[in-house]
């Protein structure tokens, strides 16, 4: 009896000492909030731009248009939400008010909105209709409220901030739960401003009192994330082209840059040593513009282009916010709908069979049985493989037992305890040796690698470097459709159809004048003078022009406000069109301007203002649309 008791005591002591399991790792650096985690798990959602601009064929309205123009004939938010649900999206963000100040809900604080329009006899509330449709189809609702208001007479004064917050209060208290509140970075400039028709500038660092506004959002919608250039919860990806950097840290040195962000290119990568958790959102439109324009019906992004966006957003530790412009009827255009459904079909097929579930998994280092490599394929997002604290380089091997064809590798970190991985390598055992099939830097919430199909029995994923012991929660391996592996490069298409070999550039450029008319979007023409003059050599019926800016994100010298003139003799000039290329800095795509046909031999495109006040103007291509 005494021996049995002694044995039990020894076993208990052994369990308390030698067999004690290691504790879970400590958090490293900034970590996400519950709201940020839920937001990132949505992965894909829709952006809706639909307002007065839809009916005036503009991108940035001035706020001077008659509300009577807003009158969609077949508006159906259920059609939108049904499509988004079928396309695999989890939410919708609506531009409740864009820069022109037109409100899609019956705001009590302005007469510029749907209640002054003929739509629904002035009794309509588009935000309510969308909120109800989202609820019916199980989608989250988000709200975009433009801080800039080109209609409001008091914009630029303290009184406007009260107005702005009153409207924010309406939107965040009357339509149920909101998952994201979206604030644009465009602030100040020319506008109607209640009839003043002037330019107003504001200090975006101080004018809006962002801490106070963000506090109001958190009070009214505590589970919502707030998007703006640098957060506080979600940051811009630094471009509107549809990608975030291959290296993408969810951490940011926000105290250095917010409010105000002069070096926005850094948003594409984040900061490895960032002190705030501010993950990136990739916002991009399915068309060149953000609002619907009939002349862009043939310029909807292709299936391959949208697949690239998916892999360069969700596949690079970001979310994908895809803009779908609603047409004048109030419906998603059939072309956009067809492309969305084809993308959804391919993504579903690409991630249909997780081959990792067929593999035996082992790791070079394991923290203990509670953190075994088997957790990588157990389907539980709250379990993870971890190494010992001092181990920052380790590998995991997947043995399929039989040769298996693969071309996609998905990996996720356990980001509740921070983002850690700095570099990794993926290898396949082919023949009798390991061959590198992919390399990369950051992982974060999710990283998806695409590579040419390889047939292998064993796959090895190595973390070459990490800021602390790596924690991986999930690995999935697939064979997707081969045709979608190569990145498609979007090319600008000029469609005037004119032979330009005889045209002559009369302006004096810094670069060869041939660059302006060569049909090659990769050559960029630059000149110091603010006007570009072209001799068409013959008198022609001119009914429009096309300006292709330098399409590289972050370029200076982009024409913002323009004037287009024509002449028969090169001496007497007639102005035929003036305006602005709205949002061109963030969305440098082909700009097409049309007007009534006029006879001319000479044309002149003048820059009334240039992005960032650059000393030169840039033009990748200039074309003239001939009758």
C-alpha positions as CSV (number, residue, x, y, z in Angstrom):
1,X,0.0,0.0,0.0
2,X,2.8,2.4,0.9
3,X,4.6,1.6,-2.3
4,X,1.5,2.3,-4.3
5,X,1.1,5.7,-2.6
6,X,4.8,6.5,-3.2
7,X,4.4,5.6,-6.9
8,X,1.4,7.9,-7.2
9,X,3.3,10.8,-5.6
10,X,6.2,10.3,-7.9
11,X,3.9,10.2,-11.0
12,X,2.2,13.4,-9.8
13,X,5.6,15.1,-9.3
14,X,6.8,14.0,-12.7
15,X,3.6,15.4,-14.3
16,X,4.1,18.7,-12.6
17,X,7.8,19.0,-13.7
18,X,9.1,17.0,-16.6
19,X,5.9,16.7,-18.6
20,X,4.6,20.2,-18.0
21,X,3.5,21.7,-21.4
22,X,5.1,25.0,-22.6
23,X,2.9,28.0,-22.2
24,X,1.4,29.8,-25.2
25,X,3.7,32.5,-26.7
26,X,3.4,36.0,-25.5
27,X,2.0,38.6,-28.0
28,X,4.6,40.3,-30.1
29,X,4.1,44.0,-31.1
30,X,0.7,45.4,-31.9
31,X,-2.3,43.0,-32.2
32,X,-5.7,43.4,-33.9
33,X,-8.9,44.2,-32.1
34,X,-11.9,41.9,-32.4
35,X,-13.5,44.3,-34.9
36,X,-10.4,44.2,-37.0
37,X,-10.2,40.4,-37.0
38,X,-13.9,40.1,-38.0
39,X,-13.4,42.7,-40.7
40,X,-10.4,40.9,-42.2
41,X,-12.2,37.6,-42.2
42,X,-14.8,39.1,-44.6
43,X,-12.0,39.2,-47.2
44,X,-14.2,40.5,-50.1
45,X,-17.0,43.0,-50.2
46,X,-18.6,45.5,-52.7
47,X,-18.2,49.2,-53.0
48,X,-21.2,51.1,-54.5
49,X,-20.8,54.5,-56.2
50,X,-24.2,55.7,-57.3
51,X,-25.4,59.3,-57.0
52,X,-26.0,62.5,-58.9
53,X,-22.7,61.9,-60.8
54,X,-24.3,58.8,-62.4
55,X,-26.8,61.1,-64.2
56,X,-24.4,63.9,-65.1
57,X,-21.7,61.6,-66.4
58,X,-19.1,63.0,-64.0
59,X,-16.7,61.5,-61.4
60,X,-16.5,64.4,-59.0
61,X,-19.5,66.7,-59.2
62,X,-19.3,70.3,-58.1
63,X,-22.5,70.2,-56.1
64,X,-24.3,72.5,-58.4
65,X,-26.7,70.1,-60.2
66,X,-30.5,70.1,-59.9
67,X,-31.7,67.3,-57.6
68,X,-34.5,66.7,-60.2
69,X,-31.8,64.9,-62.4
70,X,-31.6,62.0,-59.9
71,X,-34.3,59.6,-61.0
72,X,-33.4,56.0,-61.5
73,X,-36.2,54.1,-63.2
74,X,-35.7,50.6,-62.0
75,X,-33.6,50.9,-58.8
76,X,-33.5,47.5,-57.0
77,X,-31.0,47.1,-54.1
78,X,-32.1,43.4,-53.9
79,X,-30.7,42.9,-57.4
80,X,-27.3,44.3,-56.2
81,X,-27.2,42.2,-53.0
82,X,-28.3,39.0,-54.7
83,X,-25.5,39.3,-57.2
84,X,-22.9,40.2,-54.5
85,X,-24.0,37.2,-52.4
86,X,-23.8,34.9,-55.3
87,X,-20.3,36.3,-56.2
88,X,-19.0,35.4,-52.8
89,X,-18.9,38.8,-51.2
90,X,-19.6,39.4,-47.6
91,X,-20.7,43.0,-47.4
92,X,-21.5,46.3,-49.2
93,X,-20.2,49.8,-48.6
94,X,-22.4,52.6,-50.0
95,X,-21.3,56.1,-51.0
96,X,-24.1,57.7,-49.0
97,X,-22.7,61.1,-49.9
98,X,-19.9,61.8,-52.3
99,X,-17.9,65.0,-52.8
100,X,-20.8,66.8,-54.5
101,X,-22.8,66.7,-51.2
102,X,-25.9,64.9,-52.7
103,X,-27.4,62.7,-50.0
104,X,-28.9,59.3,-50.7
105,X,-31.0,59.4,-47.5
106,X,-33.5,62.0,-46.5
107,X,-31.1,64.0,-44.3
108,X,-32.8,66.5,-42.0
109,X,-29.8,68.9,-42.4
110,X,-29.8,69.6,-46.1
111,X,-32.1,70.2,-49.0
112,X,-29.6,68.6,-51.4
113,X,-30.6,65.0,-51.7
114,X,-33.1,62.3,-52.6
115,X,-36.0,64.1,-50.8
116,X,-35.8,66.9,-53.4
117,X,-35.6,64.4,-56.3
118,X,-38.5,62.9,-58.3
119,X,-37.3,59.4,-57.3
120,X,-40.0,57.7,-55.2
121,X,-41.8,61.0,-55.3
122,X,-39.3,62.5,-52.9
123,X,-40.0,59.9,-50.3
124,X,-37.1,57.5,-51.1
125,X,-34.3,56.4,-48.8
126,X,-31.7,54.5,-50.7
127,X,-29.7,53.8,-47.5
128,X,-32.8,52.1,-46.0
129,X,-33.5,50.1,-49.1
130,X,-29.9,48.8,-49.2
131,X,-29.9,48.1,-45.4
132,X,-33.0,46.0,-45.8
133,X,-31.6,44.1,-48.8
134,X,-28.3,43.4,-47.0
135,X,-30.3,42.0,-44.1
136,X,-32.3,39.8,-46.5
137,X,-29.2,38.4,-48.1
138,X,-27.0,38.1,-45.1
139,X,-24.5,40.9,-46.1
140,X,-22.8,43.4,-43.8
141,X,-23.5,47.1,-44.5
142,X,-20.8,49.8,-44.6
143,X,-21.1,53.6,-45.1
144,X,-19.0,56.1,-47.1
145,X,-19.5,59.7,-46.1
146,X,-17.3,62.2,-47.9
147,X,-15.7,64.7,-45.6
148,X,-15.4,67.1,-48.5
149,X,-18.7,68.7,-49.6
150,X,-18.7,70.9,-52.7
151,X,-22.3,71.9,-52.2
152,X,-22.4,73.0,-48.6
153,X,-22.1,76.8,-48.2
154,X,-20.3,76.5,-44.9
155,X,-17.6,74.1,-45.9
156,X,-14.3,75.2,-44.5
157,X,-15.9,76.7,-41.4
158,X,-16.5,75.2,-37.9
159,X,-20.2,75.1,-38.7
160,X,-19.6,72.5,-41.4
161,X,-18.0,70.1,-38.9
162,X,-21.2,70.2,-36.9
163,X,-23.2,69.5,-40.1
164,X,-20.9,66.6,-41.0
165,X,-21.2,65.0,-37.6
166,X,-25.0,65.4,-37.6
167,X,-25.2,63.5,-40.8
168,X,-22.8,60.9,-39.5
169,X,-25.1,60.5,-36.5
170,X,-28.1,60.0,-38.8
171,X,-26.3,57.3,-40.8
172,X,-24.9,55.4,-37.8
173,X,-28.1,55.3,-35.7
174,X,-30.9,54.7,-38.2
175,X,-29.8,51.7,-40.3
176,X,-28.7,48.9,-38.0
177,X,-25.2,47.6,-37.5
178,X,-22.4,49.1,-39.7
179,X,-19.2,47.1,-40.3
180,X,-17.1,49.8,-41.8
181,X,-17.2,53.6,-41.9
182,X,-15.3,54.9,-44.9
183,X,-13.7,58.4,-45.0
184,X,-12.2,59.6,-48.3
185,X,-8.9,61.5,-48.4
186,X,-10.0,64.1,-50.9
187,X,-10.4,67.4,-49.1
188,X,-10.8,70.9,-50.3
189,X,-10.7,72.6,-53.7
190,X,-13.1,74.2,-56.1
191,X,-16.9,73.8,-55.7
192,X,-20.3,75.3,-55.8
193,X,-20.5,76.0,-52.0
194,X,-24.0,77.3,-52.0
195,X,-23.4,79.5,-55.0
196,X,-20.0,81.0,-54.1
197,X,-18.4,79.0,-56.9
198,X,-14.9,79.3,-55.4
199,X,-11.9,77.3,-54.3
200,X,-11.6,76.6,-50.5
201,X,-8.7,75.0,-48.8
202,X,-8.6,73.3,-45.5
203,X,-5.9,71.9,-43.3
204,X,-6.8,68.2,-43.3
205,X,-4.6,67.6,-40.3
206,X,-6.7,69.8,-38.0
207,X,-9.9,70.9,-39.7
208,X,-12.1,67.8,-39.2
209,X,-10.9,67.1,-35.6
210,X,-10.6,63.5,-36.6
211,X,-10.1,62.2,-33.0
212,X,-13.5,63.7,-32.1
213,X,-15.1,62.3,-35.2
214,X,-13.6,58.8,-34.7
215,X,-14.8,58.9,-31.1
216,X,-18.3,59.5,-32.3
217,X,-18.1,56.6,-34.7
218,X,-16.9,54.3,-31.9
219,X,-19.7,55.5,-29.6
220,X,-22.4,54.9,-32.1
221,X,-21.0,51.7,-33.8
222,X,-18.5,50.2,-31.4
223,X,-18.0,47.1,-33.7
224,X,-17.3,49.1,-36.8
225,X,-13.8,49.7,-38.3
226,X,-12.9,53.1,-39.6
227,X,-11.1,53.5,-42.9
228,X,-9.1,56.5,-43.9
229,X,-5.6,57.0,-45.6
230,X,-3.8,55.8,-42.4
231,X,-6.5,54.4,-40.3
232,X,-7.2,54.4,-37.3
233,X,-8.5,50.8,-38.0
234,X,-8.0,50.2,-41.7
235,X,-5.6,51.9,-44.1
236,X,-5.6,52.7,-47.8
237,X,-3.3,50.4,-49.9
238,X,-1.6,53.5,-51.5
239,X,-3.1,53.0,-55.0
240,X,-6.4,52.4,-56.8
241,X,-4.9,49.9,-59.3
242,X,-5.9,46.8,-57.4
243,X,-2.9,45.6,-55.4
244,X,-0.9,45.9,-52.2
245,X,2.8,45.3,-51.8
246,X,4.3,41.8,-51.8
247,X,5.7,42.9,-48.5
248,X,2.6,44.0,-46.5
249,X,2.9,44.6,-42.8
250,X,-0.4,45.2,-40.9
251,X,1.6,47.5,-38.6
252,X,2.1,51.2,-39.2
253,X,4.1,54.1,-37.6
254,X,0.9,56.0,-37.5
255,X,2.0,58.5,-35.0
256,X,4.5,59.9,-37.6
257,X,2.0,60.3,-40.5
258,X,-1.5,60.8,-39.3
259,X,-3.4,63.0,-39.8
260,X,-1.9,63.8,-43.2
261,X,0.2,61.4,-45.3
262,X,2.7,63.0,-47.7
263,X,4.5,59.7,-48.5
264,X,1.4,57.6,-49.2
265,X,3.5,55.0,-51.2
266,X,4.5,53.6,-47.8
267,X,1.0,52.5,-47.3
268,X,1.6,49.8,-49.9
269,X,3.9,48.0,-47.6
270,X,3.2,49.2,-44.0
271,X,6.1,49.4,-41.5
272,X,7.8,46.4,-40.0
273,X,8.4,48.4,-36.8
274,X,5.0,50.0,-36.8
275,X,3.5,50.7,-33.4
276,X,-0.2,50.4,-34.5
277,X,-2.2,47.6,-36.1
278,X,-3.6,49.1,-39.2
279,X,-4.1,46.5,-42.0
280,X,-4.6,47.5,-45.6
281,X,-7.7,47.5,-47.8
282,X,-7.4,47.3,-51.6
283,X,-10.1,49.5,-53.2
284,X,-10.4,49.3,-56.9
285,X,-13.2,49.8,-59.5
286,X,-14.3,47.2,-61.9
287,X,-14.3,50.0,-64.6
288,X,-11.9,52.8,-65.2
289,X,-14.2,55.2,-63.4
290,X,-15.9,54.9,-60.0
291,X,-19.3,56.1,-61.2
292,X,-21.2,54.6,-64.1
293,X,-20.4,55.9,-67.6
294,X,-22.0,54.4,-70.6
295,X,-18.9,54.8,-72.7
296,X,-17.1,52.5,-70.3
297,X,-19.4,49.5,-70.9
298,X,-16.6,48.0,-73.1
299,X,-13.9,48.7,-70.5
300,X,-15.0,46.5,-67.7
301,X,-12.0,44.6,-66.2
302,X,-11.5,41.1,-67.6
303,X,-11.9,37.9,-65.5
304,X,-8.1,37.5,-65.5
305,X,-7.5,41.0,-64.3
306,X,-10.0,40.6,-61.4
307,X,-8.4,37.3,-60.5
308,X,-5.1,39.1,-60.3
309,X,-6.6,41.7,-58.0
310,X,-7.9,38.9,-55.7
311,X,-4.4,37.3,-55.4
312,X,-2.8,40.7,-55.0
313,X,-5.2,41.8,-52.2
314,X,-6.7,38.9,-50.2
315,X,-3.6,36.9,-51.2
316,X,-1.3,39.5,-49.8
317,X,-2.7,40.1,-46.3
318,X,-5.4,42.7,-47.3
319,X,-9.1,42.8,-48.0
320,X,-10.6,43.5,-51.4
321,X,-13.2,46.3,-51.7
322,X,-14.4,46.1,-55.3
323,X,-16.4,49.0,-56.7
324,X,-19.4,48.2,-58.8
325,X,-20.9,51.3,-60.4
326,X,-24.7,51.2,-60.6
327,X,-26.1,52.4,-63.9
328,X,-28.8,55.0,-64.6
329,X,-31.6,52.5,-64.2
330,X,-30.4,51.8,-60.7
331,X,-29.1,48.3,-61.5
332,X,-25.8,46.5,-61.9
333,X,-25.0,46.4,-65.6
334,X,-25.1,42.9,-67.2
335,X,-21.5,43.1,-68.3
336,X,-20.3,43.7,-64.8
337,X,-22.5,41.0,-63.5
338,X,-21.3,38.4,-65.9
339,X,-17.6,39.1,-65.1
340,X,-18.3,38.9,-61.4
341,X,-20.0,35.6,-61.6
342,X,-17.2,34.1,-63.8
343,X,-14.6,35.2,-61.3
344,X,-16.6,33.7,-58.4
345,X,-16.9,30.4,-60.4
346,X,-13.1,30.2,-61.0
347,X,-12.2,31.1,-57.4
348,X,-14.6,28.4,-56.2
349,X,-12.9,25.8,-58.4
350,X,-9.4,27.0,-57.5
351,X,-10.1,26.4,-53.8
352,X,-12.3,23.4,-54.1
353,X,-10.1,20.5,-52.9
354,X,-7.6,21.2,-50.1
355,X,-4.8,18.7,-50.9
356,X,-3.0,19.5,-47.6
357,X,-5.7,17.3,-45.9
358,X,-4.2,14.3,-47.6
359,X,-0.7,14.9,-46.4
360,X,1.3,13.9,-43.3
361,X,2.7,17.0,-41.6
362,X,5.8,17.3,-39.5
363,X,7.9,20.3,-38.4
364,X,11.5,20.9,-37.6
365,X,10.7,22.3,-34.2
366,X,7.5,22.1,-32.1
367,X,6.8,24.1,-28.9
368,X,4.9,21.1,-27.5
369,X,1.9,18.9,-28.3
370,X,-0.5,21.7,-27.8
371,X,1.2,23.5,-30.7
372,X,1.9,20.6,-33.0
373,X,2.2,20.9,-36.8
374,X,-1.0,19.0,-37.2
375,X,-2.9,22.1,-36.1
376,X,-2.1,23.6,-39.6
377,X,-4.7,21.3,-41.2
378,X,-7.2,20.8,-38.4
379,X,-9.6,23.5,-39.7
380,X,-9.6,25.3,-36.4
381,X,-8.6,29.0,-36.7
382,X,-7.9,29.2,-33.0
383,X,-5.3,26.5,-33.0
384,X,-1.7,26.9,-34.4
385,X,1.7,25.5,-34.8
386,X,4.4,27.3,-32.8
387,X,8.1,26.9,-32.2
388,X,10.1,27.4,-29.0
389,X,10.7,31.1,-28.1
390,X,14.3,31.1,-29.3
391,X,13.5,29.5,-32.6
392,X,12.8,32.1,-35.4
393,X,13.7,29.9,-38.4
394,X,11.9,26.6,-38.9
395,X,10.2,24.4,-41.6
396,X,7.1,22.4,-42.0
397,X,7.0,19.4,-44.4
398,X,4.0,18.0,-46.2
399,X,4.2,14.4,-47.4
400,X,1.5,13.4,-49.9
401,X,2.8,9.8,-50.1
402,X,2.1,9.8,-53.9
403,X,3.0,12.3,-56.6
404,X,0.6,15.2,-56.5
405,X,0.1,18.2,-58.9
406,X,-0.1,21.6,-57.1
407,X,0.2,25.3,-58.0
408,X,-1.3,27.2,-55.1
409,X,-0.1,27.4,-51.4
410,X,-2.2,29.3,-48.8
411,X,-0.8,30.1,-45.4
412,X,-2.0,32.1,-42.4
413,X,-0.4,33.4,-39.3
414,X,-2.1,33.4,-35.9
415,X,-2.3,37.2,-35.9
416,X,-4.1,37.4,-32.6
417,X,-0.6,37.4,-31.2
418,X,0.9,39.7,-33.8
419,X,2.5,39.5,-37.2
420,X,6.0,37.9,-37.2
421,X,7.2,36.3,-40.4
422,X,9.8,38.4,-42.4
423,X,10.9,35.9,-45.1
424,X,9.9,32.4,-46.3
425,X,10.7,29.8,-49.0
426,X,8.5,27.1,-50.5
427,X,10.2,24.1,-52.0
428,X,9.0,21.0,-53.8
429,X,10.9,17.7,-53.9
430,X,11.3,16.9,-57.6
431,X,13.4,13.9,-58.7
432,X,15.9,13.6,-56.0
433,X,16.3,17.2,-54.9
434,X,14.4,20.2,-53.4
435,X,13.5,22.9,-55.9
436,X,12.4,26.4,-54.9
437,X,8.9,27.1,-56.3
438,X,8.2,30.4,-54.5
439,X,9.7,32.9,-52.0
440,X,8.2,35.8,-50.2
441,X,8.4,38.1,-47.2
442,X,5.3,38.8,-45.1
443,X,2.3,36.5,-44.4
444,X,-0.1,38.1,-41.9
445,X,-3.8,37.1,-42.0
446,X,-3.5,35.3,-45.3
447,X,-0.9,34.8,-48.0
448,X,-1.6,32.9,-51.3
449,X,1.2,31.8,-53.5
450,X,0.7,31.0,-57.2
451,X,3.3,29.1,-59.2
452,X,3.5,26.9,-62.3
453,X,2.1,23.5,-61.7
454,X,4.6,21.1,-60.2
455,X,4.2,17.4,-59.5
456,X,5.7,16.4,-56.2
457,X,5.3,14.0,-53.3
458,X,6.7,16.3,-50.7
459,X,6.4,20.1,-50.1
460,X,8.5,22.1,-47.6
461,X,7.6,25.5,-46.3
462,X,10.5,27.2,-44.5
463,X,10.3,30.3,-42.4
464,X,13.7,31.8,-43.0
465,X,13.3,34.8,-40.6
466,X,10.8,36.0,-38.1
467,X,10.6,38.8,-35.5
468,X,9.7,36.2,-32.8
469,X,8.8,32.5,-32.7
470,X,6.5,31.9,-35.7
471,X,2.9,31.0,-35.2
472,X,1.0,29.5,-38.2
473,X,-2.7,28.7,-37.9
474,X,-3.6,27.3,-41.3
475,X,-2.1,25.8,-44.5
476,X,-4.0,24.9,-47.6
477,X,-2.7,23.4,-50.9
478,X,-4.5,23.4,-54.2
479,X,-4.3,22.8,-57.9
480,X,-6.1,25.8,-59.5
481,X,-6.7,26.6,-63.1
482,X,-3.4,26.9,-64.9
483,X,-4.5,29.6,-67.3
484,X,-4.9,32.1,-64.5
485,X,-1.4,31.8,-63.0
486,X,0.3,34.4,-65.2
487,X,-0.4,38.0,-64.2
488,X,-2.3,39.9,-66.9
489,X,-1.1,43.5,-67.4
490,X,-3.8,46.0,-68.0
491,X,-3.1,48.1,-71.1
492,X,-4.6,51.4,-72.0
493,X,-6.6,51.4,-75.2
494,X,-6.9,54.5,-77.3
495,X,-9.9,54.2,-79.6
496,X,-10.0,57.2,-81.9
497,X,-8.9,54.9,-84.8
498,X,-7.0,57.7,-86.5
499,X,-3.7,57.4,-88.4
500,X,-1.3,59.8,-86.5
501,X,1.9,59.3,-88.5
502,X,1.5,62.7,-90.2
503,X,0.6,64.6,-87.0
504,X,3.3,67.0,-85.6
505,X,3.9,68.1,-82.0
506,X,4.7,71.8,-82.1
507,X,5.5,72.2,-78.4
508,X,9.0,71.8,-77.1
509,X,9.3,68.8,-74.9
510,X,12.0,67.5,-72.5
511,X,11.5,64.0,-73.9
512,X,11.2,63.1,-77.6
513,X,7.9,64.4,-79.1
514,X,7.3,61.0,-80.7
515,X,6.4,59.7,-77.2
516,X,3.2,61.7,-77.3
517,X,1.7,60.0,-80.4
518,X,3.4,56.6,-80.7
519,X,0.6,54.5,-79.3
520,X,2.9,53.1,-76.5
521,X,1.6,53.8,-73.0
522,X,5.0,53.0,-71.5
523,X,6.7,56.0,-73.2
524,X,5.9,59.3,-71.4
525,X,6.2,62.7,-73.0
526,X,7.2,65.6,-70.7
527,X,7.4,69.3,-71.2
528,X,7.8,72.4,-69.0
529,X,5.3,74.5,-70.8
530,X,1.7,74.1,-69.7
531,X,0.2,73.7,-73.2
532,X,0.6,70.9,-75.7
533,X,0.0,71.9,-79.3
534,X,-0.5,69.4,-82.1
535,X,-0.8,70.0,-85.9
536,X,-3.2,67.5,-87.4
537,X,-1.8,68.5,-90.9
538,X,-5.3,68.6,-92.3
539,X,-8.6,70.3,-91.3
540,X,-10.7,67.6,-89.6
541,X,-14.0,67.3,-87.7
542,X,-12.8,67.0,-84.1
543,X,-15.4,65.7,-81.6
544,X,-13.3,64.8,-78.6
545,X,-9.9,63.9,-77.2
546,X,-8.2,61.3,-75.1
547,X,-5.5,62.0,-72.5
548,X,-3.5,59.0,-71.1
549,X,-1.5,60.1,-68.1
550,X,1.6,58.4,-66.8
551,X,0.0,55.3,-65.4
552,X,2.7,54.7,-62.8
553,X,1.2,55.3,-59.4
554,X,2.7,58.3,-57.6
555,X,3.7,60.2,-60.7
556,X,3.8,63.9,-60.7
557,X,3.0,66.1,-63.6
558,X,-0.5,64.7,-64.1
559,X,-3.0,67.2,-65.5
560,X,-5.8,67.8,-63.1
561,X,-7.8,70.9,-64.4
562,X,-7.6,71.2,-68.2
563,X,-8.7,73.4,-71.1
564,X,-9.0,72.0,-74.7
565,X,-8.8,74.4,-77.6
566,X,-8.9,74.1,-81.4
567,X,-7.8,76.4,-84.3
568,X,-7.9,76.4,-88.0
569,X,-4.7,78.5,-88.5
570,X,-2.7,78.0,-85.2
571,X,-3.2,81.6,-84.2
572,X,-6.9,82.1,-83.3
573,X,-8.0,79.6,-80.7
574,X,-11.4,78.5,-79.7
575,X,-12.0,76.9,-76.3
576,X,-14.3,73.9,-76.7
577,X,-14.0,72.1,-73.3
578,X,-12.8,72.9,-69.8
579,X,-13.0,70.7,-66.7
580,X,-11.0,68.4,-64.4
581,X,-9.7,64.9,-64.5
582,X,-11.2,63.9,-61.2
583,X,-9.3,61.5,-58.9
584,X,-6.5,61.2,-61.5
585,X,-3.7,61.1,-58.9
586,X,-5.0,57.9,-57.4
587,X,-6.6,56.5,-60.5
588,X,-4.3,57.4,-63.5
589,X,-6.3,55.8,-66.3
590,X,-7.3,56.9,-69.8
591,X,-9.5,60.0,-69.8
592,X,-12.0,60.5,-72.7
593,X,-13.7,63.8,-73.3
594,X,-16.4,64.4,-75.9
595,X,-18.0,67.5,-77.3
596,X,-19.9,68.7,-80.4
597,X,-17.9,68.3,-83.6
598,X,-15.8,71.3,-84.7
599,X,-13.5,71.9,-87.6
600,X,-9.9,72.2,-86.7
601,X,-6.3,71.6,-87.9
602,X,-4.6,72.5,-84.6
603,X,-5.5,71.3,-81.1
604,X,-4.2,72.5,-77.8
605,X,-4.4,70.7,-74.4
606,X,-3.6,73.1,-71.6
607,X,-3.0,72.3,-67.9
608,X,-4.8,74.8,-65.7
609,X,-3.5,72.9,-62.7
610,X,-1.1,70.0,-62.2
611,X,-1.0,67.4,-59.5
612,X,1.4,68.4,-56.7
613,X,2.2,71.6,-58.6
614,X,4.9,69.7,-60.5
615,X,7.2,71.8,-62.7
616,X,6.4,69.7,-65.8
617,X,3.4,68.1,-67.3
618,X,3.3,64.4,-68.4
619,X,1.4,62.6,-71.0
620,X,1.8,59.0,-72.0
621,X,-0.4,59.5,-75.0
622,X,-2.6,62.1,-76.6
623,X,-5.3,61.2,-79.1
624,X,-8.0,63.2,-80.9
625,X,-11.4,61.7,-81.7
626,X,-12.2,62.5,-85.3
627,X,-15.7,62.6,-86.8
